[in-house]
Amino acid sequence: MPQTAGTLDSQQKTTSRRPAGTLYRGNTGMWSWVLHRITGVAIFFFLLVHILDTALVRISPEAYNAVISQYQTPIMGLGEVALVGAIVFHAFNGLRIILIDFWNAKYQRVLFYVVIGLWVVTMLGFAPRHLINVFSH
Amino acid sequence: MTSTIEAPRSPYTRSSKKSSVNWEKWGWIYMRVSGVVLIVLIFGHLFVNLMVGEGVNALNFAFVAGKLSSPFWMVWDVLMLWLALIHGGNGMRTLVNDYATSRISRGILKIAILVSVVALIVLGTLVVFTFDPCPAGAPADLVASFCKTL
């Protein structure tokens, strides 16, 4: 297919500045994808541990209480903020992926900033209350 | 010159013999459907366990016994268990397919994922449905207050 010099120039200009043609290469598209994978892996390994520790209710009240009290220390309290942060990002970015797939991919960039905004609002609601609980214990 | 590029998520075929079920497509749909349900289940779980009352400090055996003696929370927790483990296991399978370079390491890692997911689903489901909130001989100060009236 013959191409005019003008369209080739504009295409080269576009590709030289930022990658085009894929949602998942470069900038917000790529970083949301990277964060989605990292948070997903972190949540998966927490889930494995969390099912095992909850299964201790079947052994004895003492066994369960001994392990769950470890979740109430200041260091684990900070870890829980990180865990909830990972879950909230994964949840909102998952909704962004669904909107990209079923609605319109051209809004992926603005949706990424919507995800970040909703994440900040949710964490402002969660983190202070949780940290007060943890550190006033 | 024209070249055709296969549509994304079209089935991977080993031979000319095609499977009638496109498992990758159903996996792709499962991730989205379970993801939406999990947002409701996990946000609810986090709100009730970390935000209400004293939050994380209120968690102990009696708290869990109170929840798991109600059919509502039994169904909630078992749904969360199955949906989250399969969602997470399928996500880990995607990462193994992307990053494990040899056929043998992919095989070992995917078997390890499958074994962990199946074992934890069986364990978690058994715990929820065989749980006794008032175990015989347990100290009264460690079990829920409703155990006294039994």
Contacts between the chains, C-beta under 8 A, distances in Angstrom:
chain1	res1	chain2	res2	distance
A	37	B	95	6.5
A	40	B	88	7.2
A	40	B	91	4.9
A	40	B	95	8.0
A	41	B	91	7.9
A	41	B	92	7.2
A	41	B	95	6.8
A	43	B	88	6.9
A	44	B	88	4.0
A	44	B	89	7.7
A	44	B	91	6.7
A	44	B	92	5.8
A	47	B	84	5.9
A	47	B	85	6.8
A	47	B	88	5.8
A	48	B	116	6.3
A	48	B	120	6.4
A	51	B	81	6.9
A	51	B	85	7.7
A	51	B	120	4.8
A	51	B	123	6.7
A	51	B	124	5.0
A	52	B	120	7.6
A	52	B	123	7.8
A	54	B	64	7.2
A	54	B	124	7.5
A	54	B	127	7.1
A	55	B	123	5.6
A	55	B	124	6.8
A	55	B	127	4.9
A	57	B	61	6.2
A	57	B	64	5.2
A	57	B	65	7.3
A	57	B	68	7.3
A	57	B	127	6.7
A	57	B	131	6.1
A	58	B	126	7.8
A	58	B	127	4.8
A	58	B	130	6.9
A	58	B	131	6.1
A	60	B	135	7.0
A	60	B	138	7.1
A	61	B	60	8.0
A	61	B	61	3.8
A	61	B	62	7.7
A	61	B	135	7.0
A	61	B	138	5.1
A	61	B	139	7.2
A	61	B	142	4.0
A	61	B	143	6.1
A	62	B	142	6.9
A	64	B	60	7.4
A	64	B	61	4.7
A	64	B	64	7.0
A	65	B	60	5.2
A	65	B	61	5.4
A	65	B	142	6.6
A	68	B	59	5.2
A	68	B	60	6.1
A	68	B	61	7.9
A	69	B	60	7.9
A	71	B	56	6.0
A	71	B	59	6.7
A	72	B	56	5.6
A	72	B	57	5.6
A	72	B	59	7.3
A	77	B	56	6.9
A	80	B	50	7.1
A	80	B	56	6.6
A	84	B	46	6.3
A	84	B	50	7.4
A	87	B	42	6.3
A	87	B	46	7.3
A	91	B	35	7.8
A	91	B	38	7.7
A	91	B	39	4.7
A	91	B	42	7.3
A	91	B	43	7.2
A	94	B	32	7.9
A	94	B	35	4.6
A	94	B	36	8.0
A	94	B	39	7.3
A	95	B	35	7.9
A	95	B	36	7.5
A	95	B	39	7.3
A	97	B	32	7.7
A	98	B	32	5.3
A	98	B	35	7.3
A	98	B	36	7.2
A	101	B	32	7.3
A	126	B	46	7.9
A	126	B	50	7.4
A	126	B	51	7.0
A	129	B	51	6.2
A	129	B	55	6.9
A	130	B	50	5.9
A	130	B	51	7.5
A	130	B	55	5.9
A	130	B	56	6.9
A	133	B	50	7.9
A	133	B	54	6.0
A	133	B	55	3.8
A	133	B	56	5.9
A	133	B	57	5.7
A	134	B	55	7.9
A	134	B	56	6.5
A	134	B	57	7.7
A	137	B	57	5.0
